[in-house]
Amino acid sequence: MKLETWTSIAALGLSVMFVTILLSFYNFLIGPNGEGPDRVVDPGALLYQEIFISAIPCLVLVGFVFFNSRTHGDKPAGLIIIAAGIVMIVGMAVGTTMVPHIQRQYIVGGIDSVPYIFMVAGAGVVAAGGYLVAMSRKKFAHTDLDDLR
């Protein structure tokens, strides 16, 4: 497999990691009885850590794959990137249903808006993967400069 395919697999893993970490964090903020966590916590700082540990690297890897294979396309990498985007969109949709159950005192630092932001980012990831799949179907006239000798 090519570098782009392996990198897209890493992006899929980071997407899954981001969704699971964010949903478990929201579950933690809801608390066992819906009363919030038992410990003192800074939800804004924890949210930024989660974003910078998994979501941003996922988007960077998708950008790497896209810019490396945007001219010739790569069907396997494109399909894996589409899967990563779908995971992000579905996970963030589930996250939006959890936000109303979090107590207002813990909704700080963008906790209520992060799922919407990353739903849009997931749509962009799906679009990038779709472009790579579409470009892999085109036939390009290859000119080999070594034949000119």
N, C-alpha and C positions, 0 to 999 in steps of 0.2 A: 504494500500500500504506500501511497505517496505521503509526503509530509502534511499536505493539506487535510488528508483524511484523518491522520492521527491527531492533528490539531483540532479538527472538528469533534472528534471523540472526547478530547479534553474539555472542549467548550460545552458539550452535552453533560459531562460529569459535573462541571461547575454550575451549570444551570440547575441540575437536580439538587446539588448541594445547597445552592442559594434558596431554592423553594423550600426544601426541608428545614433548613435553619430558620428561615423567616416564619414559617408556619409553627414551628416549635416555640419560637420566641413569642409569637402572638398568643399561643396556648399558655405559655408561662405568664404573660401579662394578664390573661383572663383569670388565672388562678384556679385552684382546685374546686372552689365553690362559687366561682364567678365573682369573687371579692377582691381579686388582684393578688399579686405575689406576697408571700410572707416575709420577704426580705426587702431591704432598701435597695433600690436599683435605679440606675440612670438609663432610662430607655433610649434616649436620643443617641447617647454615645455607643450603646450596644448595637443600635440599628446601623450607625455609620460603620462600625467594625464589620458587621455582616455584609454590608454592601461592598466595602473595599476588599474584603477577603474573597468573595465569590462572584458577585454580580459584575463588577467592573472588569475583573480578569476574563470573565466569560465573554463580555462584549468586545474586549480587546482581541481575544483569540478569534472570534467571529470576523472581526475586521481584518485580521491577518490573513485568514483563509480567503476572505472575499477579495482582498487586494492582490493576493498571489495568484488567484485563478480566475479573475474577472474577465480576462480576454479569451481564454479557451474553455472555461467552465470545468467543473468536476462533479459528476453526478453523485458518487457516494458521499463526498463531503457536503454537497448541497442538501442531500436527503437527511444527513445527520444534523446539519444546522437547522433544517426545518423542524426536526424533532426537538431540538433544544429550544427553539422559539415557542413551539406548542407547549412544552413543559412549563416554560416561564409564564405564558399567558394563562394556562389552566391553573397553575399554582397561585398566581396573583389574583385570579378570579375567586379562588377559595379564600385567599387572604382578605379580600374585600368583605366577605361574609363574616369574618371573624372580628373585624375592627369594631363594629357596633357593640360587641360584648366586652370590650376593654373599657375599664373605668376612665372617666375623663381626665383624672389626674395623671394618667400614664400616657395620654395622647399628646406627646411633645415631639419636637424635632422632626416632623414629617411622617410620623408613624401612620397617620391616616391617608397620606398622599402617595407613599412609596408604591403600593400595589398598582395604582393607576399609571405611575411613571414607568414601571417595568412592564406593564401590559403593552404600552406603546413601544417600549424597547423590544419586547418579544415579537411584536408585529414587524418591526424592522428586521429582526433576525430571520423571521420567516420569509420576508421579502428578499433578503440577501441570499438565502438558501434557494429560493425559487428561481432567482436570477441565474445562480450557478448551474442549476439543473437545466434551465432553458438554454443557456449558452453551451452546455455540453452536447446538445443535440445538433448544433450547427456544424456544418462541414466547412473547414477553412482550407484555402489553397495554401499549402506549405511550400515555401521556396527554400531550397537548401543551397546555401551559398558555396558549399563545398563542391557542388557539381559544376561550377563555373570554371574550375581550373582546367 
